[in-house]
Amino acid sequence: MGGVARPDRRPRLAEVGDVSHGLPVNGAPGPVEDWTFRAAGVTKVYANGVRANDAICLHVEPGEVYGLLGPNGAGKTTLVKQVIGLLRPTSGRITLGRHDLVADPAAARQLCSYLPQAQVPIDSFRAREAIVLCGRIRGGDPVAVARRADELIEALDLGQWRNTRGISLSGGVKRLVGFAMVTVCPGRVVILDEPTNDVDPLRRRMLWQQIRDLGNLGVAVLLVTHNVLEAEKAVDRLAIIDNGRLLAEGTPSSMKANDRGHLRLQLMLTPGRDDPELPGFVRRATRVGHNLMAVIDDAEASHAIGWAQELIGTGVAEEYALSATSLEDAYIQLTGHGSADGDETG
């Protein structure tokens, strides 16, 4: 998947009622043709001296799904707050096309759509009612908003809850309704903070497809997640952030370039057992919880299987899996953290 804009599909964004489509901000006349999102040297230092962001530079093109990955406290949430105008950077620029989102936080709120990690407060609203209301608030055409709300409800398999009040919805269903509220009339940038939290596996696949479809509309999607394995299948490019710094950026394939010709051996260790002594063919290994993840050369596959079976036979491990290396291996190597599957904040 490439981060290529799809201009032939972009008129659909205006049909939905996108309030940012060619809309002058600060009285500036004329349409905006370049909707690239850019963060340049963004730094945030709090009064107590904590440096939450440190010269972060990245860009997201229209039609691109861009992943922002990092462990707890990495600085992702701080960056998002700066993008949507809730927090002012100490230095650096954040722009969307010709609009300066730091100088004009009102433009940021108008041009960006944001799904926070916390659940949306819709206890008193029926699901479809909440989705349509958000579209109307965003300035969408009533007929187009109603049509897209119904499309999203069908695409996310929410039909049985369309007239159910939010207070009666499960966390996963409420999360999907929140996604629909944010994307029924999307801005030029859609920011999704852990969008799959609490969502069941079947509807997660549906949700990832809708995230990809946002790119087909010409929207730039900024996806904040800890779920490295799922993100690998959905993003065009990504950045890995830790301790406020951008450690690496590129396509999922480029991130794994150093592990070509290698395999991943994952061992589920028996609780209470120490790490086993690593044989010489293990290039590197990291333990996350009860999982020991080792990287080996392709040629050592048979030796790795034999070693894993020996550990199971002696009770050190309970099971193993041998597979191709993944984005998570690059993530672990860079940050020292395993995928938290969306259950952390930061």
N, C-alpha and C positions, 0 to 999 in steps of 0.2 A: 504494500500500500504506500503510495506516495502522497506527500502533502501538496497536491495540485488543486488549485481552485477550479471550480466547475461553473464557469460563467453562464453556460447554456441552461443550468438549473436555477440560477440565482433569482430570476424574476419571481419564483415561487415564494421567496422570502418577503418580497413586497406585497404579494397577493395576500399573505397571512395578515399583513398590517404592521409590519416592522416599523416602529416609530423612528428609527434612525436612518431609514433609507432615503438618502439625499436630503435629510433635514438639516437646515442651518442651525448651528449652535453659536451662541454669543453674537447673533446677528450676522454672521459671515455668510455671504451669498454663494449660491452655486452648489452643485452636487460634489460629493466626495468620491473619487474613483479608487483611491488606495485605502483599503481598510485593514492594512497590516497592523497588528498589535506589536508594540516594541517596549521592552524594559531595558534601559541603558544605564549601567552603573548604579543601580538602585541599592541604597544603603540605609539601614535604620539602626540608630544607636539610641537606646533609651537613656533617661536621665541617670540611672544607676550604673551606666557604663556598659550594659549588656548590648552586644552587637548582634541583633536578630537577623539582619541581612547584610551581606558584605559584597558590594559591587556586582550585583547580579545583572547579567545581560542575556536577554533571549528575545526571540520574535516568533510570532505565530501568524501564518498567512490565512487569508479567507479560505474556507473549505478544508482546513487542516485540523486534525485532532492531535493535540499536543499534551503529553503527559508530564505532570510535575510530581516526581517521586521523592520520597525521603522519609526517614524515621521520625519518631516523636521529637518535637522541638527543633526540627531542621530549619524552620523559617518559612515554611510553605504558607501557613495561615497568615503570617505577617505580610507576606507578599500579596496575597489575595486581598487583604484589607486595604492595602495601598492602591491596588488596582481599582477597587470600587469606591474609593474616596473616603473610607472610614479612618484611615491612618495616613499621615503625611510622611513621606520619606525624609530622612536627614539630608540626603543628597541623591542625585540621579534624576532621570526623566522616565515617565511612563506615558506613552502616546498611543492613540488609535487613529490611524490615518493622520490627518492634520490637527487632531484634537489633543490638547495637553490635559491628561486626566488628573495630573497633580494640581495644576493651576485652576482647573475647572472641575471640581468633584461632582457638580450637578450634571455635567456632561457624562461623567463616568457612570452615574446611576441611570442615565437615560440610554446610553449606548451599550451597557453591559447587562446581562441577565445572570443571576447568581443563585445557585442552590447551596445553602450552607449545610454543614455536617449535622447540625441540630434539626429535629423535625419541625416542619412548618406548622404554625398554630392555626389549624382549621377545624377545631373541635365543633364549632357551631355551624359549619357549612357542609352541605352535601358535596361529594367528590366532584361531580361534573360542574356544579355551581361554582366551586372554588376555582376550577380550571378556567371556566369562561370569564369569571370576574377578573382574573389576572390578565387575560388577554384584552379585555375591555379597558382596564387601567393602563395597559401598555399602549393604548390607542388603536387597537386592531379593529378592522371592519367587523361589525357584529355577525354578519353571515359567514365570513371567512373564519372567524374565531370559533363559532359554533361548529363549523364543519371540521376544523382541525382538532377541536376538543374531542369530537366523536372518533376521529381517526386515531388519536393517541389512546383513548380508552380501549379501542379495539386492538390496537397494536400491542398494548401492554397487558391485554387480557384482564381488564378491570370492569368489564360490563356488569358483573353481579353486584358491584359496589357503587355504581354510578350515582345512585340516589341515597347512598348511606352517609350519614353525618360522620365527620372526622373523628369524633370522640369514640365511635364504635369500630374504627378501622384498626387493624394490626399495624405494627411498626413498619413492616415491609410494604404493605399496601399504601400506607400513608406516605412512605418514601417515594413510591411510584407516582402518586398523585402530585407530590411536590415537584417531581421532575416534569410532569405534564404542565403544571402551573408555570414553571420557568420557561418551558420551550413552546408553549402554545402560540406565543408571539415573541420569538427570540430577538434579542439584540444582536449587534454585530459581533460581540464576544459573549459566549456562554461559558460561565465558570461553574464547574460541577465538583463539589467537595465530597468525596467518598459517596458517589451516587448509588452504589450497590449495597450499602449497609442495610442489613436486615432483610434483604430481598431474597426470595427463594431461588434455587438454581435455575428452574425453568424460566422464570420471569427475568432473571439476570441476563440470560441470552437475548431475550426480547429487548431489554433495556440497552444492552451493548449495540444491538442493531439500530436502535433509535439514535444513539449517540453518533454512530457512523452516518446515519441519514442526515443529521444536523450539518455535517460537512458537505453533503450533497446539496444542501440548501445555500451553501456559500458562507456559512457561519464559521467563525474561528472558535474552536472548543478548547478550553483550558481545563484539563482533567487532573484533579488533585486526588491522589490515591496512594494507599500502601499495598494494594493488591497487585503485586508486580506481575504475577503469572497471567491474570486476566488482562491487565493493561497491555501486555506484550501483543495481544491479539487485536487490540482496538486502536492503538495510537499510530500515527505516522512518524512522529518524532517525539523525543522526551528529553527531559533534563533531570538529573539526579542531584538533589540538594542535601547538604548536611552541614550542621553548625553554621547556617546562614550563607554558605558558599556553594556556588555551582561547581560540582565535581566533574561532571561529564555531560555532554549533550550530543544527540545524534539519533539515527534511526535505531530500532531494536536490533537489526542485523549488525550495524556498525558497533554497537555496544558489546556485542558478543564476538567481535573479530578476534580478540586475543585467545578465545577458547575454541577456535576451529581446530578440528582434529582431536578434540577431547570429549570425554563423556562425563556425566554426573552420576555418582553412586550415592544414593540416599539411604541411610540406615536409620530405622526407628529403634533407638536403644531402649533397653529394659529400664524402667524407672528405678532410680537408686544406684545404677551402675555407673562407674567412672568411664571416661573416654577410653576406648581400646588403644593400644599402641598401634601407630600407623605404619603400614609396610612401606617400603621404599618407593613403590610405584605411585603412591598418592602424591600428586603435585601440591595440593593444598587442601585444607579441610576447615570447616567452620561448624560449630555446634550451636543450634538454636533450639532451646527447649530440649526435648528428647530426640531431636533429629540431628544426625551427623551427616553433613553434606560434603562429599569429597569429589575432587576433580581428578580424573585420570586420563592417560593417553588411550586412544582407540585400541591400540595394540594390546593393552593390558586388560581388556574386558574379561577374558576367561579367568585371569588371576584375581580380578576384583570380585567376580562371582564366587569363586572358591573361598576367598577370605570372608565374604559376607555370609556364606553358608556355614562356615566354621564358627563365626560369632553367634549365629542363631543356634547352632548345636551346643555351644557352651553356655547359652542363656544370656549372653551379653547384649544381643539384639533380638528383636521380635520379628522383623521383616526387613526387606530391602527392595529397592527399585533401581534399575539401571536405565538411563535415558540420555538423550542429547542434552547438552548444556543449554541453559535458558537465560533469559534476561535476569532472572533472580540471582544467578551465579555472579554475573557482573555487578549487580546491585550489592550483594554480600561482600564481594571483594573490595568495592569502593567504600562502603559505609560500615561494614562489620555487623550489619543487622540483617535478619531474615525478613521475609514478607510477613507483615502482621495481618494480612487479609482484612484491612480496613477497620481494625479495632483500636487504633491509636488516634491521637489528635496531635496537631502540630503543623 
